[in-house]
Amino acid sequence: MSACVARQDFHPALDRLVDRRLFRQLAYINGRWTANSDDATFEVNDPATGQSLGFVAALSPSATTAAIDAADEAKAGWQAMLPQERGAILTRWYELMVAAKDDLALLMTLEQGKPLAESAGEIDYAASFVQYYAEEAKRIAVESVTSHLPGAAMSISRTPLGAVGLVTPWNFPSAMLTRKAAAALAAGCTIVAHPSSQTPFSALALAELAERAGFPAGVLNIITGSASQIVGTMCADHRLRAMSFTGSTEIGRLIAAQCAPTVKRLIMELGGNAPLIIFDDADIDRAVNIAIDAKFATSGQDCLAANRIYVQRPIYEKFAAAFAERVRALKLGNGLTDKVDIGPLMHQRAVDKVGEQVRDAQTRGARVLAGGDVSDHGPLFFTPTVLVDVPDDALIMREETFGPVAALTVFDSENEVLHKANDTEYGLVAYLVTRDAARIARMSAALEYGMVAVNRVKITGAPVPFGGVKQSGLGREGSRHGLEAFTDIKYVCLDLG
């Protein structure tokens, strides 16, 4: 963080924005665009070029408390609104997002680096949660139960938690905000959201559109700045009744510990170590397509990315050769360039990590069939890489990769690969490729994952309960379960006299 400095020349690509007001550099608290009195800021850079995009307000713990004050004060009025009234505001927010899709995608590519087509797809995905929960707002069910007591009538209802905290990551800066925020807002909660300091502009643009949509002051607050200061303040404040976090398992553990004294509801989507299991009855061309999509979307910077690719021995060599050929054809470059498949990694730490994993695998006997090092496009560009014959004890088989590096290994039997796939602390998603119906049933039941994708990659969406088991998370996002996560159950027993 630094004191406010004179603004550099704007990134030239910002001239492509149709609506320049979507480019916001201030936090949003209680219906006002704001900064600290000391004008502290942090810089955001384009990962493809290293060029500055802008300086964003760095809020202090006291400003975070002010945002919580605003959310706490606004909750009564927001909860008192009819569900269809809340839904109408959410619908307007959705419509504004769709109308601003091109601008929102451009901002995302500039700050996150993913190819522009992927950014546009994320805006569609993000908007779908707002539309879905706008409709679900009026469907929060009230249950009745048959009384087991004489002269009594019983009902069960769901009530909003109140003010809640949201912490979102840099890899999906729009979709992870709307998936959480739309559910909480539809349930009748007010929110204090902290976006990643590496990608704040997407969240701030959504706040601008939310203001236009008519959200009352204090209902939606976006606080920017140091995560350690802001998130710690959020965790410690008893008025925030839940924390919803998407990020690494390591950080999730810290947030859970900090929330323990106030016994907050925790909704967490944490790390992944997804296996992709390809049996010898699979069509190889289709399996290659699935592997490409499962591994290299968002340049591999995705908790759903296939981290360990297991291929049955009879087709192993043929699959590896065909897969490596496809990977070598992937186009690496600036996400604003046409037909780019792989953009830059987010920061130098990510480059260092995947580089270390590649070198570690090689020292343990793995071979490189494609890529394997930093590209000449720039310091944050890592060439799409294929490693084969990767042993189980290699770092890349035990840690989440978060980069464009695919690790292949061979297996012989169903029981063998099932044991290897489940031998991890993670349990977010698993991918299965086979044409054997009985095997699909057996494997889907036995894989210790919250989600299983069979013969496809795309499985997520607003109606889907997204989440993992073991140390990949707590609770679910999306679907009615994602809305119910922001509610408490209230039981009323009425004496009939």
Secondary structure, 3 states (H helix, E strand, C coil): CEECCCCCCCCHHHHHCCCHHHCCCCEEECCEEECCCCCEEEEEECCCCCCEEEEEECCCHHHHHHHHHHHHHHHHHHHHCCHHHHHHHHHHHHHHHHHCHHHHHHHHHHHHCCCHHHHHHHHHHHHHHHHHHHHHHHHCCCEEECCCCCCEEEEEEEEECCEEEEECCCCCCCHHHHHHHHHHHHHCCEEEEECCCCCHHHHHHHHHHHHHHCCCCCCEEECCCCHHHHHHHHHHCCCEEEEEEECCHHHHHHHHHHHHHHCCEEEEECCCCEEEEECCCCCHHHHHHHHHHHHHHHHHCCCCCEEEEEEEHHHHHHHHHHHHHHHHCCCECCCCCCCCCECCCCCHHHHHHHHHHHHHHHHCCCEEEECCCECCCCCCCECCEEEECCCCCCHHHHCCCCCCEEEEEEECCHHHHHHHHHCCCCCCEEEEECCCHHHHHHHHHHCCCCEEEECCCCCCCCCCCECCCHHHEECCECHHHHHHCCEEEEEEEEECC
